[in-house]
Amino acid sequence: MSETALKAPGVSVPSGDANRWKALVFIALAQLMVVLDATIVNIALPSAQTDLGISDGNRQWVVTAYALAFGGLLLFGGRIADLWGRKRAFVLGLGGFAAASALGGAATTGAMMFGARALQGVFGALLAPAALSLLAVMFTDAKERAKAFGIYGAIAGGGGAVGLILGGFLTEYLDWRWTFFVNVPFAVVAAAGAYFVIREPEGGRNRNPLDIPGVLLSTLGLVALVYGFTRAESDGWGDAVTVSMFVASVVLLLAFVIVEAKVKAPLLPLRVVTDRNRGGIYLSLGLAIIGMFGLFLFLTYYLQVVKGYSPVKTGFAFLPMVAGMITGSTQIGTRLMTRVPARLLMGPGFLVAGLGMLLLTQLEIDSSYGALLLPAMVLLGLGMGTAFMPAMSLATQGVEPRDAGVASAMVNTSQQVGGAIGTALLNTIASSATTSYVKDHIAGATAKPQQQLVQLQGMVHGYSAAIWFAVGILAAAALIAFTFVNAGRPGSTPVASGEGIEDEVPVPVVAH
């Protein structure tokens, strides 16, 4: 970071805030809660589905409602934090997230659960951008900032592992409801700590009027898009409502682009996404997440329903993937980021993840964990972790300072929306493949045990059909990374200085 940047108007002095390391503890705690929540819910889902009588066609709404609200509102959340003040947005986001978690834990119907998850997403979208920008404005020394963001990133990665195991223990030994209630103490401690410790530097707010048409069009367009994918599963691709949702999403998102090109202070300045590098990164990351998200859901069900694993054992079974992600990100991605062009880390990273996915297409009822699932998970984790770090760095590099925050938010948005679409799309493919398999084979099964076997075979057949699709998606992500992402090295371009410098640091964010 240049000296000029540090002295830019509205930016705190290089020494940083006196309470900054204490503040980091509470900001990291909030991040841990959000990451925990994402993985914990996956483990608890089969138990919650049975208890609340949620159908197979609707179960992905537990994941989708959260991802869509979070992804659809992230840009809006970032703007609100700039407008109201980051500390206020952070504390409010934590309070709302805790209340929504308590509602999820107390849910008595599927609809109540979906509503609670959507509310968690809304407050998460307020919380996440505020947390990142608070860190950035409190740590003004370049070395300290790198260290602070490193700790934050490690918590984001490691929190996934903690969530899987904690989710298993809570589901098995207490009740799936505790996977929601556990967020409340986290949120209360983080909010109280932040309230008393954080002193937000003066003069960092963005006073531009809010782009209300942009907020409405982008959110409604994304909701229509994901709802279209979800309807396709239950009612078919030719269903009138499904088709009208897809048409509505295209119209709304096109209108959003037109509005953003004309308004004075757009929610998303188009120059951020039309840049070849950044456009390539958003697209390839979004595609990769589409491939990965459905997989988490399938593997959770495969391990618990088909293999009969307990929730705790399922949590431990996912650890190699998380370990691979942390290794790929900290040992490969971070070390090579300044030496190798980003596309030569991202492209091969997506291909390695695709290889892991390819192994999983061989999934059968009696597949061995050690021989098939373990190597596949390690490859998936290593590949995604390696691709992730340079993508994060390059996505915010060389942008005008006033656009740096929105460039970071777009990375998160492409991940969250990719996750929502991936869950709905892959679930659709798996369900239709399962239905046709069972229809073709059930006639020959006369006894009840045979019929149950056919049902399980159909389920696994559906998973492998969807996983083949995910292999293709990861190959496309690799192709886009090789084609669009530049040959320059992340970190080799000087970052722009001046107002808005607080948003320049690329931040690792784990997709939920």
C-alpha positions as CSV (number, residue, x, y, z in Angstrom):
1,M,0.0,0.0,0.0
2,S,1.4,3.4,-0.9
3,E,2.1,6.1,1.6
4,T,-0.3,8.4,-0.2
5,A,-3.0,5.9,0.3
6,L,-2.4,5.9,4.0
7,K,-2.7,9.6,4.2
8,A,-5.8,9.8,2.1
9,P,-8.7,11.9,3.5
10,G,-11.1,10.0,5.7
11,V,-8.7,7.2,6.5
12,S,-7.4,6.6,10.0
13,V,-3.7,7.1,10.8
14,P,-1.2,4.3,10.1
15,S,-0.9,3.2,13.7
16,G,-4.5,1.9,13.5
17,D,-7.1,1.8,16.3
18,A,-5.8,1.0,19.8
19,N,-8.4,-1.6,20.4
20,R,-8.0,-3.2,17.0
21,W,-6.7,-6.6,18.2
22,K,-9.5,-6.9,20.7
23,A,-12.0,-5.9,18.0
24,L,-10.5,-8.7,15.8
25,V,-11.5,-11.3,18.4
26,F,-15.2,-10.2,18.2
27,I,-15.3,-9.8,14.4
28,A,-13.7,-13.2,14.0
29,L,-16.2,-14.7,16.4
30,A,-19.0,-13.4,14.3
31,Q,-17.4,-14.8,11.2
32,L,-17.0,-18.2,13.0
33,M,-20.7,-18.1,13.8
34,V,-21.7,-17.5,10.2
35,V,-19.4,-20.3,8.9
36,L,-20.5,-22.7,11.6
37,D,-24.1,-22.1,10.7
38,A,-23.6,-23.0,7.0
39,T,-22.1,-26.4,7.7
40,I,-24.0,-27.3,10.9
41,V,-27.3,-27.0,9.1
42,N,-26.3,-29.5,6.4
43,I,-25.5,-32.2,9.1
44,A,-28.8,-31.5,10.9
45,L,-31.0,-31.4,7.7
46,P,-32.0,-35.1,7.5
47,S,-33.2,-35.0,11.2
48,A,-35.0,-31.7,10.8
49,Q,-36.6,-32.9,7.5
50,T,-38.1,-35.9,9.2
51,D,-39.3,-33.9,12.3
52,L,-40.9,-31.1,10.4
53,G,-42.3,-33.3,7.6
54,I,-40.5,-31.4,4.8
55,S,-40.8,-33.2,1.4
56,D,-37.7,-34.2,-0.6
57,G,-38.7,-31.7,-3.3
58,N,-38.7,-28.9,-0.7
59,R,-35.8,-29.8,1.5
60,Q,-33.3,-27.7,-0.5
61,W,-35.2,-24.6,0.6
62,V,-33.5,-24.9,4.0
63,V,-30.3,-24.2,2.2
64,T,-31.6,-22.1,-0.7
65,A,-33.7,-19.7,1.3
66,Y,-30.6,-18.7,3.3
67,A,-28.2,-18.6,0.3
68,L,-30.6,-16.6,-1.8
69,A,-31.4,-13.9,0.8
70,F,-27.7,-13.7,1.7
71,G,-26.5,-13.5,-1.9
72,G,-29.4,-11.3,-3.2
73,L,-28.9,-8.7,-0.5
74,L,-25.1,-8.6,-0.1
75,L,-24.6,-5.5,-2.3
76,F,-27.4,-3.8,-0.5
77,G,-25.9,-4.8,2.9
78,G,-22.6,-3.3,2.0
79,R,-24.2,0.0,0.9
80,I,-26.2,0.1,4.2
81,A,-23.0,-0.4,6.2
82,D,-21.4,2.5,4.3
83,L,-24.5,4.7,4.9
84,W,-25.4,3.9,8.5
85,G,-21.9,3.2,9.8
86,R,-20.2,-0.1,9.9
87,K,-20.3,-0.7,13.7
88,R,-24.0,-0.1,13.8
89,A,-24.7,-2.4,10.9
90,F,-22.5,-5.1,12.4
91,V,-24.2,-5.0,15.8
92,L,-27.7,-4.9,14.2
93,G,-26.8,-7.8,11.9
94,L,-25.6,-9.9,14.8
95,G,-28.8,-9.2,16.8
96,G,-31.0,-10.1,13.9
97,F,-29.0,-13.2,13.1
98,A,-29.4,-14.4,16.7
99,A,-33.2,-13.8,16.7
100,A,-33.6,-15.6,13.3
101,S,-31.5,-18.5,14.7
102,A,-33.8,-18.8,17.7
103,L,-36.8,-18.8,15.4
104,G,-35.2,-21.6,13.3
105,G,-34.5,-23.7,16.5
106,A,-38.2,-23.3,17.6
107,A,-39.6,-24.1,14.1
108,T,-42.7,-26.4,14.2
109,T,-43.4,-26.4,10.4
110,G,-41.3,-26.5,7.2
111,A,-42.5,-22.9,6.3
112,M,-41.4,-21.6,9.7
113,M,-38.0,-23.1,9.1
114,F,-37.7,-21.7,5.6
115,G,-38.7,-18.2,6.9
116,A,-36.1,-18.4,9.7
117,R,-33.4,-19.4,7.2
118,A,-34.3,-16.5,4.9
119,L,-34.1,-14.1,7.9
120,Q,-30.7,-15.5,8.8
121,G,-29.6,-14.7,5.2
122,V,-31.0,-11.1,5.4
123,F,-29.1,-10.3,8.6
124,G,-26.0,-12.2,7.4
125,A,-26.0,-9.9,4.3
126,L,-25.8,-6.9,6.7
127,L,-23.3,-8.5,9.0
128,A,-20.7,-9.9,6.5
129,P,-19.8,-6.7,4.5
130,A,-19.8,-4.6,7.8
131,A,-17.4,-7.1,9.4
132,L,-14.9,-7.0,6.5
133,S,-14.9,-3.2,6.2
134,L,-14.5,-2.8,10.0
135,L,-11.4,-4.9,9.9
136,A,-10.0,-3.0,6.9
137,V,-10.5,0.5,8.5
138,M,-9.1,-0.6,11.9
139,F,-5.9,-2.2,10.5
140,T,-4.1,0.5,8.6
141,D,-0.6,-0.9,8.7
142,A,0.0,-3.2,5.7
143,K,1.7,-6.0,7.6
144,E,-0.8,-5.9,10.4
145,R,-3.7,-5.9,7.9
146,A,-2.2,-9.0,6.2
147,K,-2.0,-10.7,9.6
148,A,-5.5,-9.7,10.6
149,F,-7.0,-10.9,7.3
150,G,-5.0,-14.1,7.5
151,I,-6.4,-14.9,11.0
152,Y,-9.9,-14.0,9.7
153,G,-9.4,-16.2,6.6
154,A,-8.1,-19.2,8.7
155,I,-11.2,-18.9,10.9
156,A,-13.4,-18.9,7.8
157,G,-11.7,-22.1,6.6
158,G,-11.4,-23.9,9.9
159,G,-14.8,-22.9,11.1
160,G,-16.2,-25.3,8.4
161,A,-14.6,-28.2,10.1
162,V,-15.7,-27.2,13.5
163,G,-19.3,-26.8,12.2
164,L,-19.4,-30.3,10.7
165,I,-18.3,-32.0,13.9
166,L,-20.2,-29.7,16.3
167,G,-23.3,-30.2,14.1
168,G,-22.9,-34.0,14.3
169,F,-22.6,-33.9,18.1
170,L,-25.5,-31.6,18.7
171,T,-27.8,-33.5,16.3
172,E,-26.9,-36.9,17.8
173,Y,-26.6,-36.2,21.5
174,L,-29.0,-33.3,22.0
175,D,-31.4,-32.4,19.1
176,W,-31.1,-30.9,15.7
177,R,-32.7,-27.7,17.1
178,W,-29.5,-27.0,19.0
179,T,-27.7,-26.5,15.7
180,F,-29.7,-23.2,15.5
181,F,-29.7,-22.3,19.2
182,V,-25.9,-22.5,19.4
183,N,-25.7,-19.3,17.3
184,V,-27.4,-17.2,20.0
185,P,-24.5,-17.1,22.6
186,F,-22.0,-16.5,19.8
187,A,-24.0,-13.5,18.5
188,V,-24.6,-12.1,22.0
189,V,-20.9,-12.2,23.0
190,A,-19.7,-10.8,19.6
191,A,-22.3,-8.0,19.6
192,A,-21.6,-7.0,23.2
193,G,-17.8,-7.0,22.6
194,A,-18.2,-5.1,19.4
195,Y,-20.4,-2.5,21.0
196,F,-17.9,-1.7,23.7
197,V,-14.6,-2.3,21.9
198,I,-15.0,-1.0,18.3
199,R,-14.3,2.6,17.6
200,E,-15.1,3.2,14.0
201,P,-12.8,5.8,12.3
202,E,-14.5,9.1,11.4
203,G,-15.3,10.1,7.9
204,G,-15.5,6.7,6.2
205,R,-19.1,6.8,5.2
206,N,-20.5,6.9,1.7
207,R,-23.2,9.6,1.6
208,N,-24.5,8.9,-1.9
209,P,-28.3,8.3,-2.1
210,L,-29.4,4.6,-2.1
211,D,-30.1,3.0,-5.4
212,I,-33.6,1.7,-4.5
213,P,-34.6,0.6,-8.1
214,G,-31.3,-1.3,-8.3
215,V,-31.9,-3.1,-4.9
216,L,-35.4,-4.1,-5.9
217,L,-34.6,-5.3,-9.4
218,S,-31.5,-7.3,-8.5
219,T,-33.1,-9.0,-5.5
220,L,-36.4,-9.8,-7.3
221,G,-34.5,-11.0,-10.4
222,L,-32.3,-13.4,-8.4
223,V,-35.3,-14.7,-6.4
224,A,-37.2,-15.4,-9.6
225,L,-34.2,-17.2,-11.1
226,V,-33.7,-19.6,-8.1
227,Y,-37.4,-20.1,-7.7
228,G,-37.6,-21.1,-11.3
229,F,-34.9,-23.8,-10.7
230,T,-36.7,-25.0,-7.6
231,R,-40.1,-25.2,-9.4
232,A,-38.5,-27.2,-12.3
233,E,-37.8,-30.0,-9.8
234,S,-41.3,-30.4,-8.4
235,D,-43.4,-29.4,-11.5
236,G,-41.1,-29.9,-14.5
237,W,-39.2,-27.6,-16.9
238,G,-42.2,-27.0,-19.1
239,D,-44.5,-25.9,-16.2
240,A,-46.1,-22.5,-16.9
241,V,-44.9,-21.0,-13.5
242,T,-41.4,-22.4,-14.0
243,V,-41.1,-20.8,-17.5
244,S,-42.6,-17.5,-16.3
245,M,-40.1,-17.4,-13.4
246,F,-37.2,-17.8,-15.8
247,V,-38.7,-15.1,-18.2
248,A,-39.3,-12.8,-15.2
249,S,-35.7,-13.2,-14.0
250,V,-34.2,-12.4,-17.4
251,V,-36.5,-9.3,-17.7
252,L,-35.7,-8.1,-14.1
253,L,-31.9,-8.6,-14.4
254,L,-31.8,-6.9,-17.8
255,A,-33.8,-4.0,-16.3
256,F,-31.2,-3.9,-13.5
257,V,-28.4,-3.6,-15.9
258,I,-30.1,-0.8,-17.8
259,V,-30.9,1.1,-14.5
260,E,-27.3,0.6,-13.3
261,A,-26.0,2.1,-16.5
262,K,-28.1,5.3,-16.0
263,V,-28.3,6.1,-12.3
264,K,-25.9,8.5,-10.8
265,A,-24.9,6.3,-7.8
266,P,-25.5,2.7,-8.9
267,L,-25.7,-0.2,-6.5
268,L,-23.3,-2.1,-8.8
269,P,-21.3,0.1,-11.2
270,L,-21.1,-1.8,-14.4
271,R,-17.4,-1.1,-14.9
272,V,-16.8,-3.5,-12.0
273,V,-18.2,-6.5,-13.9
274,T,-17.4,-5.6,-17.5
275,D,-13.6,-5.8,-16.8
276,R,-12.4,-9.0,-18.4
277,N,-10.4,-10.3,-15.4
278,R,-13.1,-9.7,-12.8
279,G,-15.9,-10.9,-15.1
280,G,-14.0,-14.1,-15.6
281,I,-13.4,-14.5,-11.9
282,Y,-17.0,-13.9,-10.9
283,L,-18.2,-16.3,-13.6
284,S,-15.7,-19.1,-12.9
285,L,-16.2,-18.9,-9.1
286,G,-20.0,-18.9,-9.5
287,L,-19.9,-22.0,-11.7
288,A,-17.5,-23.8,-9.4
289,I,-19.8,-23.1,-6.4
290,I,-22.8,-24.4,-8.4
291,G,-20.9,-27.6,-8.8
292,M,-19.8,-27.9,-5.2
293,F,-23.0,-26.9,-3.3
294,G,-25.3,-29.7,-4.5
295,L,-22.5,-32.1,-3.7
296,F,-22.5,-31.3,0.0
297,L,-26.2,-32.0,0.2
298,F,-25.9,-35.3,-1.7
299,L,-22.9,-36.6,0.3
300,T,-24.6,-35.8,3.6
301,Y,-27.7,-37.9,2.5
302,Y,-25.5,-40.6,1.0
303,L,-23.5,-41.0,4.2
304,Q,-26.5,-40.9,6.6
305,V,-29.3,-42.5,4.6
306,V,-27.4,-45.0,2.3
307,K,-24.4,-45.8,4.5
308,G,-26.2,-45.4,7.8
309,Y,-23.5,-43.1,9.3
310,S,-24.5,-41.2,12.5
311,P,-24.4,-37.4,12.3
312,V,-21.1,-37.3,14.2
313,K,-19.5,-39.8,11.9
314,T,-20.8,-37.8,8.9
315,G,-19.1,-34.7,10.3
316,F,-15.8,-36.5,10.7
317,A,-16.2,-38.0,7.2
318,F,-16.2,-34.5,5.7
319,L,-12.9,-33.4,7.4
320,P,-10.6,-34.5,4.6
321,M,-12.4,-32.1,2.2
322,V,-12.0,-29.2,4.7
323,A,-8.4,-30.1,5.4
324,G,-7.8,-30.1,1.6
325,M,-9.4,-26.7,1.3
326,I,-7.2,-25.2,4.1
327,T,-4.0,-26.8,2.6
328,G,-4.8,-25.7,-0.9
329,S,-5.6,-22.1,0.2
330,T,-2.8,-21.5,2.8
331,Q,0.0,-23.8,1.5
332,I,-0.5,-23.7,-2.3
333,G,-2.6,-20.7,-3.2
334,T,-1.1,-18.2,-0.8
335,R,2.6,-19.3,-1.4
336,L,2.3,-19.3,-5.3
337,M,0.0,-16.3,-5.6
338,T,2.8,-13.8,-6.1
339,R,4.9,-16.1,-8.3
340,V,2.5,-17.6,-10.7
341,P,-0.2,-16.0,-12.9
342,A,-3.6,-16.3,-11.3
343,R,-5.1,-18.3,-14.2
344,L,-2.4,-21.0,-13.8
345,L,-3.6,-21.5,-10.2
346,M,-7.4,-21.1,-10.8
347,G,-7.6,-23.3,-14.0
348,P,-5.7,-26.3,-12.7
349,G,-7.4,-25.9,-9.3
350,F,-10.8,-26.3,-10.8
351,L,-9.5,-29.2,-12.9
352,V,-8.2,-31.0,-9.8
353,A,-11.6,-30.4,-8.1
354,G,-13.3,-31.8,-11.3
355,L,-11.1,-34.9,-11.0
356,G,-12.3,-35.4,-7.5
357,M,-15.9,-35.0,-8.7
358,L,-15.2,-37.5,-11.5
359,L,-14.3,-40.1,-8.9
360,L,-17.6,-39.6,-7.2
361,T,-19.6,-40.4,-10.4
362,Q,-18.6,-44.0,-9.6
363,L,-20.7,-43.9,-6.3
364,E,-22.6,-47.0,-5.6
365,I,-24.5,-48.3,-2.5
366,D,-21.5,-50.3,-1.3
367,S,-18.8,-47.9,-2.3
368,S,-15.8,-47.9,0.2
369,Y,-15.2,-44.6,2.1
370,G,-11.4,-45.1,2.1
371,A,-11.1,-46.2,-1.6
372,L,-13.5,-43.7,-3.2
373,L,-14.9,-41.0,-1.0
374,L,-11.6,-40.1,0.8
375,P,-9.4,-39.4,-2.3
376,A,-12.3,-37.6,-4.0
377,M,-12.9,-35.3,-1.1
378,V,-9.1,-34.5,-0.7
379,L,-8.9,-33.6,-4.5
380,L,-12.1,-31.5,-4.3
381,G,-10.7,-29.6,-1.2
382,L,-7.2,-29.1,-2.6
383,G,-8.5,-27.9,-6.0
384,M,-11.0,-25.5,-4.7
385,G,-8.7,-24.1,-2.0
386,T,-5.9,-23.5,-4.6
387,A,-8.3,-21.7,-7.0
388,F,-9.9,-19.7,-4.3
389,M,-7.1,-17.6,-3.0
390,P,-5.8,-16.0,-6.2
391,A,-9.4,-15.4,-7.3
392,M,-10.0,-13.4,-4.1
393,S,-6.9,-11.4,-4.6
394,L,-7.4,-10.6,-8.3
395,A,-11.1,-9.8,-8.0
396,T,-10.4,-6.6,-6.0
397,Q,-7.1,-5.7,-7.7
398,G,-6.7,-2.6,-9.9
399,V,-10.3,-1.4,-9.3
400,E,-11.0,2.2,-8.6
401,P,-11.0,2.8,-4.8
402,R,-14.7,3.8,-4.9
403,D,-15.5,0.4,-6.5
404,A,-13.3,-1.8,-4.3
405,G,-16.0,-2.6,-1.8
406,V,-18.6,-3.5,-4.4
407,A,-16.0,-5.7,-6.2
408,S,-15.5,-7.7,-3.0
409,A,-19.2,-7.9,-2.5
410,M,-19.6,-9.3,-6.1
411,V,-17.3,-12.2,-5.3
412,N,-19.5,-13.1,-2.3
413,T,-22.7,-12.6,-4.4
414,S,-21.5,-14.8,-7.2
415,Q,-20.7,-17.5,-4.6
416,Q,-24.0,-17.3,-2.7
417,V,-26.2,-17.2,-5.8
418,G,-24.1,-20.0,-7.4
419,G,-24.8,-22.0,-4.2
420,A,-28.5,-21.3,-4.4
421,I,-28.7,-22.3,-8.1
422,G,-26.4,-25.3,-7.6
423,T,-28.5,-26.7,-4.8
424,A,-31.8,-26.3,-6.8
425,L,-30.4,-27.4,-10.2
426,L,-28.5,-30.5,-9.1
427,N,-31.3,-31.5,-6.8
428,T,-33.6,-31.3,-9.9
429,I,-31.3,-33.5,-12.0
430,A,-30.9,-36.1,-9.1
431,S,-34.6,-36.3,-8.4
432,S,-35.7,-36.9,-12.0
433,A,-32.9,-39.5,-12.5
434,T,-34.0,-41.3,-9.3
435,T,-37.7,-41.2,-10.3
436,S,-37.0,-42.7,-13.8
437,Y,-34.7,-45.4,-12.3
438,V,-37.2,-46.5,-9.7
439,K,-40.0,-46.5,-12.3
440,D,-37.9,-48.8,-14.6
441,H,-36.8,-51.2,-11.9
442,I,-39.5,-51.4,-9.3
443,A,-41.7,-53.9,-11.3
444,G,-39.2,-56.7,-10.8
445,A,-39.0,-56.1,-7.0
446,T,-41.8,-58.1,-5.4
447,A,-40.7,-58.4,-1.7
448,K,-40.4,-55.3,0.5
449,P,-36.6,-55.6,1.1
450,Q,-36.1,-55.7,-2.7
451,Q,-38.3,-52.6,-3.2
452,Q,-36.3,-50.7,-0.5
453,L,-33.0,-51.7,-2.3
454,V,-34.4,-50.4,-5.6
455,Q,-35.3,-47.1,-3.8
456,L,-31.7,-46.8,-2.5
457,Q,-30.1,-47.7,-5.8
458,G,-32.4,-45.1,-7.5
459,M,-31.2,-42.5,-5.0
460,V,-27.5,-43.2,-5.6
461,H,-28.1,-43.4,-9.4
462,G,-29.7,-39.9,-9.1
463,Y,-26.7,-38.6,-7.2
464,S,-24.2,-39.9,-9.7
465,A,-26.3,-38.4,-12.6
466,A,-26.1,-35.0,-11.0
467,I,-22.4,-35.3,-10.2
468,W,-21.6,-36.0,-13.9
469,F,-23.3,-32.6,-14.5
470,A,-21.1,-31.0,-11.8
471,V,-18.0,-32.4,-13.5
472,G,-19.0,-30.6,-16.7
473,I,-19.6,-27.3,-14.7
474,L,-16.1,-27.5,-13.1
475,A,-14.5,-28.1,-16.5
476,A,-16.4,-25.0,-17.8
477,A,-15.1,-23.0,-14.8
478,A,-11.5,-24.1,-15.6
479,L,-12.0,-23.1,-19.3
480,I,-13.3,-19.6,-18.3
481,A,-10.4,-19.1,-15.8
482,F,-7.8,-20.1,-18.5
483,T,-9.5,-17.9,-21.2
484,F,-10.5,-14.7,-19.4
485,V,-8.3,-14.3,-16.3
486,N,-5.2,-12.4,-17.3
487,A,-1.6,-13.6,-17.3
488,G,-0.5,-10.9,-14.8
489,R,0.3,-11.9,-11.3
490,P,-1.9,-11.0,-8.4
491,G,-0.1,-8.5,-6.2
492,S,2.1,-7.2,-9.0
493,T,-0.2,-4.3,-9.9
494,P,0.0,-1.4,-7.5
495,V,-3.3,-0.8,-5.8
496,A,-5.0,2.5,-6.4
497,S,-4.8,5.0,-3.6
498,G,-7.1,7.6,-2.2
499,E,-10.6,7.7,-0.8
500,G,-12.1,4.3,-0.2
501,I,-8.8,2.7,0.5
502,E,-10.3,0.7,3.3
503,D,-12.0,-1.6,0.9
504,E,-8.9,-2.6,-1.1
505,V,-7.8,-5.7,0.8
506,P,-9.1,-8.9,-0.8
507,V,-10.9,-11.0,1.7
508,P,-11.4,-14.8,1.7
509,V,-15.0,-15.6,2.3
510,V,-16.3,-19.1,2.6
511,A,-19.5,-19.9,0.6
512,H,-22.3,-21.1,2.7
